[in-house]
């Protein structure tokens, strides 16, 4: 009787482990590609992205050397499928699973990087300066249909790790200025500017 109870318990655990654990998972494809997913996940654990996830506390340190769990494999397979979809939709772009957020679901990632509550400031910031005259229109582009790949010319900075910071406008501003300075100088080198200095100038909403 005791042996039958143990077997029933093991069967129940296997049933729970062998079911889709996340919304949006193509479970049939996952089962068909599970061996490949395990191999790819073990390679991911050797990547810099996995080390960054450990450093950020997104992955338990105990998971570094333990056998991959069903939850981890399903998360990784979802990320891999999304990466394949992005490659099909944007063949000229490059996509990789080597990042700290690979094992996050879209909902978890949205909550992680989403804006936090903004505390009200006691004193109002300075009023915006009035502008005069019509706003300039868009800059004219090349009339012959040609273009310039400024990334290939070294005038596009690398992607920054913004983390939970809500001041995306500061990152976009410094990136645009860095590229403009590089294009103006013609030396193919981007001078890294400080997003923190730009954010510190914002006195109205805590820099968000």
N, C-alpha and C positions, 0 to 999 in steps of 0.2 A: 504493500500500500504506500509506504514511504517512497519507494523508487518511482511509482507512478506519479506521485505528487511532484517529485523533483523534475521528472520528464515534462510534466504539464507546465511547470514553472519556466523551464528552459524554452519550451515551445512558445509560451506567451511572450518571453523576452525577444525571441527571434522575430515574432510577428510584429512587435512594436518597432524593432530596429529596421525591419524591412518594409517600411512604408514611407511615402513622401512626407517630409517634415517641414517643408517650406512652400508657401504659395508661389506659383509660377514655375515650379520645377517640372520639366518634361521627364516624368518618371520612367517611361518606357525607354527613352533614349539613355537615361542615366544607367539603367540596368544593363543595357546593351554595351555601354562604354565604361562600365565600372572599373575594369582592369586598367584601361588607359587612364582613367581619372586617378586611380591610386598612384600610378607611376608619376603622373604629372604633379600630383599633390606632394609627393615625396621630393621631387625636384624643387617645387616652390618653397619647401621648408629650408632649402639651402640658399635661398635667394636673399637679396638685401631687403626686399619688400617684407618678407617674413620677419627679419630681424628688426625692421622698423616697427612692425606691428607689436612685437614683444616689448620694444622700448616704450611704446605708447600705451601699453597695458591692454591692447585689444585682443591679445591671445595670452592664455595662461602659460607661464614658463614650463609647467609640467607637460604641456602638449608638444614641447620641442622635440622630445625623444620618444614619446609614447606612440603606440599604434594609432593611426588616424581613425577617428570616430565616424559613424554614419552621418552625423550632423555636419562635420567638417567636409566630408566628401561630397555631400549634396550641395553645400554652400559653394564649394570650389567648382563643381560641375555647372551650377547656375552662372557663376562668373565666367567660366569658359564659354558657355553658350552665348552669353551676352557679348563677349569679346568677338566670337565668330560672326555674330550678327552685325556688329559695328564694322568689322572688316569688309563684309559684303556691301554694306550701305555706303562706306567711305573707303574705297580701295586705295586712294592716294594717301591715306593717313596710316599711322602706326599705332597699334594697340597691344598692350602687354598685361599679363597677370602679375607681374613683378611689382606689387605695390602693397602698402600696409592695410588697405581696405578691401582686399580681395575676398575675404571670408564674411564680409558684411552683406546683409540683405539690403535692398534699396531703401526700405523703411529705416533700418538701423543707421545707414549712412546719412540719410536725410536728418535724422534726429541728432547725429553726432556733429555734423557741420552746420546745422540750422542755427539761426540767430537765437541767442539767449535773451532773457528779459533785460530791458534797458532801464536803469535806474534814473529817475528824474533828477535834473541838476537844480541846485538852489538858485543860481543866478543865470538869467538868460544870456546866451551868447550874443555877439555883435550882430546887428541887423545886416542882411546881405546888401552889398553895394548895388545901387541902381545902375542899370546899363542904358546907354543911349545909342540910337541908330539901329538900323535893321541888322538882324543876325546874319552872319555870313552863310552862304549856301555851301553845298558840298564841293570839295576840291575837284577840279576836272581831272579825269583819268586819261590815259593814253588813247589817242584817237585811232591808232593803228591796230588795236586789239592785243598789243604785246603787254607783258607784265614782268615783274621782277620778283624773284624768290629771295626775300630778305633773310630768311632763315639760313639758306645756303650761303649767303654772304656774311653770316655771323652777326646779324643785327636783330635777332630775336632771342630774348633771354630764355633760360630754362624755366620750367614750371616750378613755382614756389610752393612749399608746403604751408598752406594757410592755417591748417588745423581748425580750431573752433573760432578763430577770429572772424568777426562779422564785418570788418573793414575791407571788403573786397574791392571797393572803389579805390582805396589807397594802393593796392597791389596792381590794379589795372592802370592807374595813373603813372606809377613809377615805371611800369613795363613800357608804356607808350613813350615816356620821356627817354628812357634808356635806348630804345630803338631809334628815336629821332636823333639823339646825340650821335649814335653810331653811324647813321646814314649821313648826317651832316659832316662828320669828321672824315668819313671815307676810309677809315683804317680797319674796318671789320671787327672792331672790339667793342663790347658793351661794358660801360661803367656801371657797376651795381650801385643803386641808390637805396636809401633807407625808407622802407614803408612806415617804420615807427615814427620817423620825424614828420612825415605827412600826417599820420593819424594824430599825433600830439597837437597839431594845429587845429583840430576840430574840437571846439568847446561846447557844442550844442547837444550831442547825442552819444557821448562816450566813445566817439570814433566809429560807431557802427554805421 
